[in-house]
C-alpha cells in the first residue's frame, strides 16, 4: 500500500459549489476510484487550500490513474469541479493537484 497526498487551491468564489458537490459525490465516480485501487480517500479543507489523501493498493499507479482519467463519468465530474480549483502544481509537471512528499508516518506497530 502506498500513501499519496495532494494539494490544490479552492477558488473562493466557487467554495459553496465545491462543498455542495462533495457532500454527495456521484456513486459512479466513487466506483471508478475503488476499481482503480484507491482506498481511504479524503479531502480536507484549510482556508482556501484543499489537501487530498488516499491509499493506493494496486500494482500500477500510473495505469490506474489513466483508468480514472479515461472514465467518461469522471470526466463529467471534473467539468464541474475543475473550475472550482486553482492548481498550485509546478507548471510543467503535468499535474493538476500538486503532489506532496511524505516526510513522516506513524505506523500501527512500535519499532
Order of alpha helices (4+ residues) and beta strands (2+ residues): beta-alpha-alpha-beta-beta-alpha-alpha-beta-beta
